């Protein structure tokens, strides 16, 4: 429908001073959604959230004219009707106002605070709410209509009898009786920062506790990344001492919690608290039962280590956490990390060499070619004593002298076996076998000297007279 101009006072049945009161309110054009307060002298400083925390999950979003946005709940219904011109701006300035009829569920309207647009929500029972800036919510229930303002004032009433509704206030109309009640939105709880977390892959749970839980029907938890972008939120939680969020991976985050009233309206979110989860950087690591297995020369790259201190084993000294760690002396190693601002909490990384023990047998010990088959047997065990497949992540290199020889290795139980092909030539030979990890580092080596088969003694092919003994002969064999 094309925009139309109507008489605002006749349309709403308002005296002039009420319409002007909305535009003249100092906060109407200047108030923005309350910024999230920064932590008191805490480091690091939380970022500016790119999207304000909201308990309104998965709404349908509609962009109207002049920057006005509607968010409609899954069960809500909003009918965008027309644009009117109403004197609700600063000092009675006429603004273009979007008219929206709300018949059920929840509808939120967000109006820019630049003095160029307004929004009028019309609900059952003649309930009306108009604002020139900020966010306004209307919730239509079975027997009542609730209107709330966030970050801006509004005029709210019935059948044109509108009264100012200050920012961050809730007004509820009973449909069966001609009355309404006002209450402030729920106050911000005080969230307690969780301790240092650890994640070696996948999601990591974050548990937030509230020091002063408000009298609320439920709570919403919000998680933001280090740049202030929304990561996840979880609503409908009822235990203020156990509000669980899921961090997608290790890293640094910020968490905030808001109390939610019986109408489903969230109050002021808490000051954000730092969430730090130490873990492995993206990559391929061998992790089992909380232990990270690393090859020779391999390091575990970390994320979420910034600002932490660490120590190896039971060392009395802590030092700034490094960006990568590895087993010491190719032995199982424990690395402890702490947040110096929270010295009572710590997390432990268990590291172990992927190959703690390896064995190469070449035999038989006294071998000759071409008489003997030279058999190579390779056995490997990890840091927990479990047999490893030497062919899975390692390479077996066999050389005779300086020449690399192709040996077909196969699994035989817990061992890897192969037979070195007989080599031509006069000999003797030296057979060398090395096991290399994925990075080309030598894990184990062994060698065997192979002798040439002794030459047979000469044989006599005809009778030969023995010197000095006439008639004596030697048979050549």
C-alpha atoms as one frame of an Amber mdcrd trajectory, in Angstrom:
protein
   0.000   0.000   0.000   1.337   3.436  -0.839   2.317   5.796   1.980  -0.401
   8.088   3.237  -0.616  11.124   5.498  -3.049  11.091   8.405  -3.872  13.339
  11.314  -1.771  11.875  14.088  -3.795  13.325  16.984  -7.165  12.370  15.506
  -5.850   8.936  14.508  -4.569   8.108  17.968  -6.935  10.268  19.941  -4.033
  11.933  21.739  -3.631  15.382  23.176  -0.776  17.274  21.555   1.499  17.324
  24.614   1.774  13.532  24.679   2.859  13.282  21.082   5.382  16.038  21.569
   6.613  14.422  24.792   7.936  11.494  22.831   9.832  13.643  20.363  11.049
  16.057  23.038  12.433  13.372  25.295  16.214  13.833  25.396  16.680  10.100
  25.357  14.375   9.410  22.429  16.857  10.353  19.752  20.094   9.831  21.600
  19.698   6.676  23.686  21.164   3.560  22.114  20.939   0.031  23.502  22.840
   0.063  26.758  26.489  -0.743  26.036  27.955  -3.748  27.785  30.053  -2.462
  30.642  33.739  -3.223  30.621  35.263  -5.395  33.296  36.467  -3.501  36.308
  40.214  -3.011  35.832  40.487  -6.485  34.363  42.652  -7.502  31.457  42.053
  -8.199  28.681  39.337  -5.663  27.926  36.183  -7.106  26.332  35.515  -6.046
  22.755  32.466  -4.144  21.562  29.838  -6.733  20.705  28.908  -6.598  17.028
  25.376  -7.788  17.831  23.718  -6.997  21.157  22.880 -10.110  23.193  19.248
 -11.136  22.680  17.101 -13.907  24.108  15.057 -13.784  20.890  16.101 -17.038
  19.189  15.791 -17.637  15.433  13.304 -14.864  14.583  12.227 -14.060  11.065
  13.762 -10.720  10.140  12.066  -8.149   7.905  13.766  -4.977   6.684  11.329
  -2.074   6.401  11.920   1.434   5.113  14.506   3.887   6.455  16.421   1.296
   8.431  13.525   0.009  10.537  13.819  -3.741  11.188  11.180  -6.195  12.395
  11.969  -9.478  14.119   9.058 -11.897  14.306   9.034 -15.026  16.470   8.367
 -18.455  14.984   4.841 -18.350  16.427   4.361 -14.635  15.801   2.382 -12.837
  13.122   2.953  -9.264  11.941   1.095  -7.409   9.186   3.065  -4.482   7.755
   0.290  -2.048   6.814   1.412   1.368   5.623   3.689   4.353   6.282   2.226
   7.386   8.006   3.649  10.804   8.840   3.476  11.572  12.541   4.970  14.403
  14.648   6.950  12.188  17.023  10.449  13.476  16.353  12.517  15.955  18.318
  10.412  19.007  19.164   7.453  17.624  17.259   9.304  16.908  14.013   7.223
  14.879  11.580   8.675  11.438  10.884   7.813   8.613   8.545   6.336   5.926
  10.774   5.890   2.294   9.769   2.534   0.864  10.932   2.568  -2.819  11.869
  -0.325  -4.884  13.245   0.705  -7.680  15.640  -1.932 -10.419  16.033  -0.024
 -13.116  17.922   3.329 -14.055  19.384   6.252 -11.725  19.746   7.403  -8.986
  17.416  10.410  -6.735  18.018  10.981  -3.494  16.177  14.382  -1.811  15.945
  14.353   1.852  14.985  17.560   3.797  14.235  18.256   6.669  16.622  18.873
   9.184  13.856  15.563  11.052  13.904  14.446   9.900  10.449  11.921   7.127
  11.176   9.470   5.729  13.683   7.475   2.577  14.328   3.878   2.065  15.465
   2.866  -1.403  16.717  -0.863  -2.148  17.042  -2.041  -5.156  19.040  -5.341
  -6.700  20.180  -7.577  -4.769  22.564  -6.532  -1.467  21.031  -3.018  -1.647
  22.499  -0.656   0.731  20.685   3.037   1.491  21.037   4.984   4.091  19.066
   8.680   4.975  19.253  11.143   7.186  17.396  14.260   5.224  18.324  15.555
   2.140  20.094  14.042  -1.326  20.354  10.463  -2.052  21.257   8.864  -5.451
  21.843   5.206  -6.461  21.743   4.129  -9.879  22.977   0.538 -10.938  22.332
  -0.670 -13.665  24.646  -4.005 -15.334  25.306  -5.218 -12.850  27.902  -2.733
 -10.011  27.833  -0.440  -7.857  25.715   3.023  -6.919  26.949   5.126  -4.045
  25.598   8.761  -3.431  26.532  11.220  -0.700  25.553  14.990  -1.071  25.299
  17.346   1.835  24.714  14.645   4.376  23.858  11.381   5.854  25.173   7.947
   5.124  23.724   4.311   6.104  24.009   2.204   3.093  24.952  -1.494   2.783
  25.728  -4.943   1.740  24.573  -7.133   3.221  21.897  -5.076   6.393  21.612
  -4.798   7.026  25.366  -1.031   6.713  25.288   1.327   7.383  28.136   5.121
   7.627  28.137   6.985   4.375  28.752  10.602   5.021  29.766  13.413   3.004
  28.303  14.018  -0.437  29.814  10.490  -0.714  31.187   7.760  -3.328  30.673
   4.031  -2.475  30.509   1.446  -5.275  30.629  -2.208  -4.850  29.590  -4.887
  -7.299  30.775  -7.302  -7.830  27.878 -10.286  -8.582  30.094  -9.973  -5.486
  32.301  -9.038  -1.868  31.618  -5.792  -1.699  33.510  -2.044  -2.050  33.044
   1.003  -2.482  35.223   4.569  -1.247  34.771   7.782  -2.861  35.936  11.468
  -2.408  35.086  13.226  -5.022  33.036  15.219  -7.480  35.112  18.578  -6.174
  36.353  21.898  -7.472  35.160  23.195 -10.427  37.147  26.844 -10.693  38.122
  28.483 -13.492  36.181  31.485 -15.266  37.629  34.308 -16.049  35.218  34.874
 -19.772  34.743  38.286 -21.263  35.365  40.787 -22.070  32.661  39.433 -24.773
  30.330  41.060 -27.403  28.149  39.961 -28.801  24.799  41.932 -31.230  22.669
  39.433 -31.176  19.831  35.769 -30.379  19.235  33.435 -28.398  21.445  34.289
 -27.424  25.006  31.630 -26.808  27.692  31.720 -23.464  29.505  29.925 -23.265
  32.868  28.943 -19.828  34.183  27.783 -19.143  37.740  25.875 -16.069  38.948
  26.826 -14.379  42.205  23.472 -12.567  42.565  20.849 -14.420  40.518  17.815
 -12.261  39.815  14.317 -13.568  40.447  13.849 -14.858  36.928  11.886 -17.527
  35.122  15.026 -18.596  33.251  18.399 -17.401  31.991  20.091 -16.893  28.651
  23.821 -17.331  28.204  25.738 -15.696  25.362  29.220 -16.450  24.052  31.250
 -14.053  21.879  34.644 -14.445  20.274  37.627 -12.193  20.894  36.461  -9.804
  18.158  32.965  -9.452  19.622  31.137 -11.629  17.089  28.352 -13.842  18.458
  29.392 -17.498  18.701  26.544 -19.250  20.481  23.708 -18.715  22.905  21.610
 -20.994  25.071  18.295 -19.937  26.627  15.796 -21.624  28.907  18.342 -22.558
  31.575  16.990 -22.425  35.107  19.967 -23.119  37.382  21.842 -19.847  38.012
  24.823 -21.814  39.317  25.147 -23.971  36.227  24.592 -22.054  32.998  26.230
 -24.075  30.249  27.505 -22.764  26.924  29.358 -24.696  24.247  32.524 -23.154
  22.839  33.163 -24.529  19.337  36.872 -25.031  20.003  39.777 -23.859  22.133
  40.451 -20.124  22.151  39.569 -16.875  23.933  35.912 -15.888  24.354  33.625
 -13.619  26.349  30.455 -14.734  28.126  27.424 -12.787  29.311  24.183 -13.848
  31.017  20.748 -12.211  31.090  17.797 -13.018  33.323  14.503 -13.707  31.494
  11.076 -12.920  32.966   7.802 -14.819  32.669   6.967 -13.025  29.410  10.207
 -14.176  27.805  11.845 -10.739  27.982  15.516 -10.643  28.887  16.841  -8.004
  31.219  20.154  -6.194  31.048  22.977  -8.606  30.220  25.749  -9.064  32.733
  29.172  -7.596  32.348  31.094  -9.924  30.016  33.558 -12.265  31.678  36.638
 -13.708  30.044  36.555 -17.357  28.974  39.899 -18.927  28.125  40.170 -22.465
  26.768  43.607 -23.897  26.113  43.873 -26.461  23.371  45.454 -27.776  20.226
  45.632 -25.586  17.150  43.913 -26.981  14.053  45.916 -29.894  12.702  46.236
 -33.644  12.743  47.287 -34.993  16.112  47.213 -38.460  17.653  45.101 -37.957
  20.793  43.788 -40.799  22.918  42.459 -40.850  26.487  43.592 -37.276  27.050
  47.189 -37.903  25.965  48.756 -36.295  22.894  51.231 -38.559  21.071  53.922
 -36.732  19.113  56.558 -37.977  16.742  60.258 -37.234  16.994  60.742 -33.484
  16.523  56.976 -32.872  16.390  55.388 -30.151  18.546  51.840 -29.537  19.718
  50.826 -26.060  18.563  48.509 -24.292  21.006  45.678 -21.790  20.943  44.311
 -19.935  23.950  47.724 -19.815  25.645  48.027 -16.020  25.663  48.570 -14.565
  29.136  49.101 -17.969  30.766  52.123 -19.345  32.574  53.390 -22.919  32.331
  55.799 -25.399  33.824  57.081 -28.859  32.911  56.445 -31.622  35.443  56.905
 -30.616  39.050  59.296 -27.758  38.321  58.955 -24.978  40.930  59.342 -22.333
  38.231  56.564 -21.036  35.989  57.312 -19.003  32.877  55.190 -17.415  30.135
  53.342 -20.066  28.153  54.855 -20.979  24.800  52.886 -21.350  21.583  54.004
 -24.984  21.188  55.116 -27.800  23.498  56.725 -31.227  23.056  57.804 -34.221
  25.167  61.105 -33.780  26.963  63.869 -36.266  26.146  61.382 -38.427  24.234
  59.675 -39.415  27.479  56.091 -38.999  28.736  55.805 -35.378  29.863  53.278
 -33.394  31.911  52.865 -29.666  31.185  50.812 -27.562  33.625  49.224 -24.236
  32.636  47.812 -21.548  34.918  46.175 -18.187  34.619  48.231 -15.885  36.868
  45.045 -13.957  37.694  43.448 -17.188  38.942  46.316 -19.082  40.617  44.036
 -21.692  42.184  43.011 -23.188  38.853  45.139 -25.033  36.324  44.940 -27.485
  33.447  47.397 -30.222  32.529  48.543 -31.442  29.121  49.833 -35.004  28.922
  52.361 -35.497  26.139  53.988 -38.726  25.064  56.343 -39.691  22.248  54.429
 -41.551  19.568  57.174 -44.179  19.557  58.586 -44.733  23.009  60.378 -47.943
  22.117  61.371 -49.552  18.838  63.319 -52.651  17.883  64.868 -53.829  14.589
  66.094 -57.417  14.298  68.067 -58.591  11.237  69.062 -62.227  10.940  70.248
 -64.801  11.128  73.221 -63.229  12.867  75.806 -65.185  10.855  74.359 -64.938
   7.413  75.786 -65.732   4.053  74.503 -65.083   0.601  73.089 -66.743  -1.368
  72.614 -69.482   1.210  70.492 -67.555   3.822  67.332 -65.460   3.648  67.983
 -62.199   5.483  64.831 -61.479   7.518  64.076 -58.007   8.945  61.644 -57.722
  11.900  60.501 -54.287  13.148  58.541 -53.817  16.390  57.351 -50.482  17.827
  55.448 -49.435  20.977  53.843 -46.127  21.927  54.151 -44.250  25.203  51.551
 -46.485  26.837  53.208 -49.730  25.749  50.763 -50.520  22.959  52.123 -52.102
  19.755  52.251 -49.784  16.734  51.997 -50.540  13.050  55.395 -49.479  11.720
  53.901 -49.027   8.242  51.033 -46.755   9.346  52.991 -43.574  10.037  56.592
 -44.620   9.443  58.786 -45.594   6.552  61.278 -48.476   6.588  64.361 -47.873
   4.470  66.656 -50.812   3.624  70.077 -50.400   2.052  72.732 -52.881   0.961
  75.942 -50.946   1.012  74.910 -47.546  -0.330  72.131 -48.840  -2.551  68.501
 -48.647  -1.443  66.765 -52.004  -1.830  63.028 -52.496  -2.204  61.812 -54.874
   0.511  58.112 -55.833   0.626  57.167 -55.504   4.310  53.970 -56.995   5.776
  52.331 -57.252   9.186  52.868 -60.412  11.176  50.979 -60.113  14.464  52.454
 -57.137  16.298  55.575 -57.065  14.102  56.383 -55.830  10.616  58.533 -58.284
   8.643  60.286 -58.489   5.291  63.032 -60.448   3.529  65.978 -58.683   1.881
  66.509 -60.081  -1.609  69.851 -61.771  -2.261  72.304 -59.387  -3.884  74.665
 -60.284  -6.711  78.397 -59.712  -6.539  81.389 -61.068  -4.696  80.412 -59.677
  -1.244  80.692 -59.297   1.655  77.739 -56.920   2.162  76.386 -54.648   4.886
  72.566 -54.535   5.246  71.303 -51.371   6.938  67.675 -50.860   8.050  66.286
 -47.512   9.296  62.804 -46.504  10.490  61.846 -42.891   9.666  58.847 -40.930
  10.976  56.538 -38.745   8.892  58.976 -35.838   9.149  61.930 -37.905   7.955
  63.539 -38.191  11.373  65.275 -41.489  12.085  63.578 -43.347  14.908  65.692
 -46.518  14.951  68.389 -48.256  12.885  70.350 -51.490  12.804  72.756 -53.281
  10.463  74.089 -56.739   9.673  77.211 -57.908   7.864  76.518 -60.651   5.347
  79.406 -62.868   4.276  80.025 -64.595   0.968  79.484 -68.319   0.989  82.922
 -69.997   1.320  84.338 -71.457  -1.902  84.278 -75.277  -2.189  87.713 -77.123
  -1.936  89.197 -78.236  -5.250  88.330 -81.758  -6.461  90.382 -84.220  -8.539
  88.644 -85.321 -11.696  91.242 -88.049 -12.630  93.721 -90.297 -10.898  96.897
 -88.466 -10.134 100.058 -90.134  -8.917 101.252 -89.040  -5.551 104.717 -87.639
  -5.673 107.334 -90.106  -4.414 104.782 -92.941  -4.127 104.497 -94.938  -7.275
 100.998 -96.282  -7.867  99.294 -94.085  -5.238  96.365 -91.927  -6.447  94.043
 -89.096  -5.151  90.465 -88.964  -6.228  89.245 -85.444  -7.100  85.809 -84.861
  -5.767
